[in-house]
Amino acid sequence: MRETGEDRTARQAVAIAVTRLTLSNFRCYDFQRLDLDTRPVVLTGKNGAGKTNILEAVSLLAPGRGMRRAKAVDLARRDAGCDEDSGRAWGVAATVHTVGGPVDIGTGREETGRTGTRERRVVRIEGETARGQSVLADYVDVVWLLPQMDRLFLDGAIARRRFLDRLVFGFDPSHATRMNAYEHGLRERAKLLKSGHHDDRWLSGLEDQMATKAVAVAAARKDIGARLNILAMDGWGPFPGAQLTPTGLIEGWLEEHRALEVEDKFRRFLAEHRSLDAKMGGAKDGVHKSDLMVRHVPKDQPAEVCSTGEQKALLTGMVLANTKALALDRGRLPLLLLDEVGAHLDEDRRKALFEAISAMGAQAWMTGTDLAQFEPMMSNATFFNVENGTVDRVT
């Protein structure tokens, strides 16, 4: 493919890279340390060996609940036969190559006793305890592609909405705060309506909060869709172009009206549907019911009618576009987590993916059961074999 100015700009971005990773009492690992350089990392081994657990640990170096969305209490290593929260500590520590140089980052759950402990996990930067996870966004961006995402175009709107919000969150961590505030207002309004004690002032206040946050959420989704389409619609070699369109009530109104007008329209909509919402619970419509529509550009058809291989190729191209967009926006290349990356990709597409990773200079963490699939990366990656919760470098 011909290199564009955006390609050159993205290639000049600083690649975030983990140069040391230490796991303590995490998932299947009692203690494990990996010493690395800035090259891609390949983890091979049988299913269930612990490869994905390592990728999950890396995902926790960015804000959020990681690529599996697991609760902090569920990440600690458990003794055989233990099926309850023991309150045990776990930790993930890393030295990360960042735009400003190497930074020591740690996150985990401290020893807090048995059941009923707090969900919140601790974050430390250079040994100092941070006020919250949001500080991680100053140092690390992470993009992932997981096997369960292969059904993104076939499953319900919830999965696609979550995928879209994760894209937005990568560019704007405050998006999660706005979405949480909207959902809090949604729950409180539903409780008030269900109780039958309709305090109009209190309901109006909640609906005002929901309207303000809903428009901000929808606008952010539309902005990211437009931004990614600039990079995604042309495709990446054998990865077809994709067109992303966030859809929904608020998103549609924003096509025709200014943001303040849409806020007023949604306030009226909520007020008019109070009786119905009291019976149904929740709210009839809003950004909690939005969706993401994706089209296969060369075929001009919806992604959901494409073949399994075409859907995987579309999704891979979208992840590559997101990676480049983050590099252009932040001046730094995110970490790429590609779990079982060879699934549903033929040999040509696997080779093209490896070439794209190498061209960008990103540190990609890739897993697979077949070492031979990664042969094109042999001279450009660090290889590890994972077996029974033990990680050994392949020389």
N, C-alpha and C positions, 0 to 999 in steps of 0.2 A: 504494500500500500504506500502511496505517496505521502511523505511526511509533511504535515501542516505546521503553521506557526504555533498552534495550540499543542501539537505533539512535542515540539522543541521546548516550549515553556514547561510542559508537564515533566519532560525528561530532565530539566534543570532543577526541578523541585528536590528538596532533601528527602531521602527515603528514611522513614522511621524504621528502625530495626532493633530487635531484641538481641543483645549480645551475651546476656546471661539470664537464665530462667531457673528459679528454684521453687519447687513445690514442697510444701510441708503438710502432711496429713490431709492431702487434697484428693478427693475421689478415691481411686485405687492406689494412690501413691503415698507411702509412708514418708519417704524423703527422696527427692530426685533433683539433680542439678544438670543443666545443659549449658555448656560453654559454646558460643557461636561467634560467627562473624556476621557481616551484613548481607550475605547471600541468602537466597531462598533456602527453606528447610523442607526436607522430605522425610516423612515418617511412614514406614511400611511395617506390616505385620498382619496377623490374622485378625478377624473380627473379634471384638471384645478384649483385645490386648491392652487397650488404654490410649490409643492414638487420639481419639476425639477429645478425651479428657485434657490432653495437653493443649489442643486448640482452644478449648473452653477456658483454660487458665489464661491464655494470652488474651482472649476476648475481654476478660475482666480488668485488663489494664486501661480500658476505655470506660466512660460512664455507662451506667445501666446494669442490667442483670445478666449480661453475657449472652452468648449465642444460643444457649438453651433456656434462657429466662428462668433459671433455677433460683429458688430461695437460698439465702445464705446458710440457713440451717441444714440444707440438704447437700452441701458441698464437702462436708467433712468426711474423712475416711471412717468407715464403720467397721467394727469388729464383726466377725462371722456370727450370724444369727441376731445381730442387733438391728432392730427395725424401728427404733424410736430416737427422737432427738436427745443426744447425750450432752449437748452443750459444749462439745469439744471444739477446740480451736482448729483453724486451718489457715494457711497462708500461701500467697503467691507473691514472690518477689522477683524483680527484674531490673537489670541495667539496660536502659533504652537509649539508643542513639537518636537524638532529637535535633531540631533546628539549632538549638542553643548548646549542643554538646551532650555528653552522657549524663543521664539522670537516673537516680535510683528510685524506683517506684515499688511500693508494697501495698497489698490489700489483703484483707482476710477477716476472720471472725475470731475475736478473742475469747479465752476461756471465761464463761459466764455462769456456770452452774448447769442445772438440768433444765427441764421443760419450763416454758413460759418466758424464755429469754428473749432479748430484743432481736429483731430481724436485721437491723442496721449493721453494715460491715464497715470496718475501719480502713481508711486510706492514709498512707504516709508517703510524703515526697522528701527525699534526702533525709529520712529519719524523723521528720517532723510530721505530727498528726495534722491532717487537713480537716477543714470544717465539713467537708462533704465530698461526694464523688465527682461533682461538677468540675473540680480542679483538674481531673484527669484529662479533660478536653483541651487543656492548655498544652499537653504534651503528646497525646496519642490519638490517632484515628484508626479505626478498625473496620474493614469491610469483609463480610463472609458470604460463602456459598455452601449450603448444606444439602444433603440428600433429601431431607424432608421438604425443601423448597422446590423440588422438582414438580410438586403438585400445585404450585402456586396458582396456575391458570385454571385448574380444575376444581379446587376447593372453594369454599365460600368466601364472601367478601371480607370476613374477619382477618384471614391470613394475608390477603392483599393489602388491606388497610394497615395492618401492622408492618408489613414490608415497606409500604410507602412512608409511614411515619418514621421508620428507622432511617430511611434515606434523608428525610428532612432533619431528623435529630443529628445526623452526622455533620450537617452544615450549621445547625442552630440548636445547641443543647437546650435552650429555653423553650423549645417547642414542646418538650415533655411536660414542662411546668404548666404551659397553657392548656395542654390536653388534659392533664390531671385536674386542673381547676374547672374545666368544662364538665368533666365526668363527676366531680364532686357536686357541682351545682345540679347536675342531672339526677344524682341519687337523692340529694336533699329535697329537691322539688317532688320527686316521686313519693318520698315518705310523707311529705306534707299533704299531697293530693290524696294519698291512700288513707290518711288519718281522718279525712273528712272535715278537718278544721282549717278552712281556707282563709288564711290571713292574706288579704290581697297585697298589702305592702310587702310582706315577706316573700310572697310568690313573685311579685314584680321585681324585687331585688335579685332573687335567684335567676329569673329569666333575663334580666339585664346582664348579669355576669355571664350566663351561658351565651347570650348573643354576641357579646364583645369577644369572648374567647373563641367562639365558633368561627367567626369571620377571620380572626387572626390565624387559626389553624387551617382553614380552607385556603386562605390566600397563600400561606406558606407551602401547602401541598401543590397548588397550581404553579407557584414559582419554581419549585424543584422539578416538577414535570417539564416545564418549558426549558429549564436550564439543562436537564439531562438529554432532552430531545435533540439539542444542538449537536451533542456528541454521539448519541445512540442511533439516530435515524440512518446514518450512512453505513452502519455496520462495521465489523472488524474482520476483513478477510472472509473466512468461512462462517463467521458468526453474523447472521442477518441483522439488518437494521430493525430497530424496535421503536414504536411510537407510544409514549406513555401519556395517558389522559386521566387525571383524577376526576371522578364523577360523583355527583350528589346534589342534594337540594341547594346547599349554600354555594357549592362550587358553580352550579348552573346560574344562580342569581348573580354571582360575581362577573359572569360573562356580559351581563347587560346593565348592571347598576354599580354605582360607587359603593365603597365599603360601608360608609355610614348609612346609606340607604338600605343596604342589605341587613345591617344590624337592626334597623327599625322594622324591616319586613319579618325578620325572624322573631323579634319580640312579639309582634302581633300574631304570628303563626303559633307561638307557644301559648299565648293567652287564649286564642280561639280554640285550642285543642285541649284545654285543661280537663274538661269532662271526659273526653275520650281517653286521655292519658291516665286519668284516675282509675279507669276500668282496666286498661291494658298494662299499666305500669310503665315507667320510663318516659320516653317521648316518641311521638309518631315518626319524627324524622329529625335529622341534624347530622353533624359531622361524625357521630357515632355509628352512622349507617352508610357512610360514603364508601366508594369502591375505587379500584384502579383498573382501568381498561388498557390492555396492551395489544397492539397490532403488529403482525409480521409485515414489515414494509414492502419487501420485494414481492410477496404474494398478495399484499393488500387484503389480509384476512385476520380475523381475531385469533389471538394466541391459543385460545381454548380449543380451536378446531385443528390446530397443527399436530403433527406427529410428536411422539415422545422425544425423539432426537432433536426435532426442530425447536420444541419448547425448551429443552436444555440449552441449545445453542443460543436461543433468544435471551434466556436468563443470564447466561455467561457473558454475552455481549453487554447486557444492562449493567452487570457488576463491573466490567471493564470500563464502561462509560462513567459509572459512579466514581471509580478509582481516579480516573483522569480529572473529573470535575472537582473532586476534593483537592487534588494536587494543584489545579489552577486557582482554586479559591483560597487555599491555605498556604501554598508554597511548600507543601510537604506531602509526600506520598504515603498513604495509609498502609498499615499492615493488612495483608490479604490472607484470609483463612479459607482454604478450599478443602473441605472434607470429602473424601472419596471422589476426588475430582474426575477420575476417569469414567465414572458411571454415565452411560448414555452418550459419551463422546467418542466418536470414531478416531482412528489413528491420526488422520489429517487435522481434525479439530483439536486433539490433545497437543499435537505439535505446534499448531497455531497459537494455542493458549500459552504454552511455554515460551514461545517466541515473543508474545506480547508482554509477558511478565519480565523477560530479560530486557526487552527494549525499553520498558518503563523504568527498570532498575528497582522495582519494588521487592521488599522481602515478603515472599509468599510462603505460608506454612501449608503444606499439602500432605494429605494422607492417602493411602491406598493399600490394597492387599497384595498387589503384584508389582514387584520392583521393576520388572521389564517395562512397564508403562512409562516409567520416568527416565528411560535411557537417554532421551535428548537433553536431560538436565544434568547428566553425570558430571560434566566438567564445570557446572555453574550453580551447584547447590551443595548443601551439607546434608548428608544422609544419616538416618538413624533407623535401627531396627527396634521395634517395640514388641516385647513378649512378656506376658504375665505381670504387667505393671513395672517392668524394668526397661530402661532405654539405654541402648548401646550404640555408639557411633560406628558407622560402616566405613571401613577404610579400603 
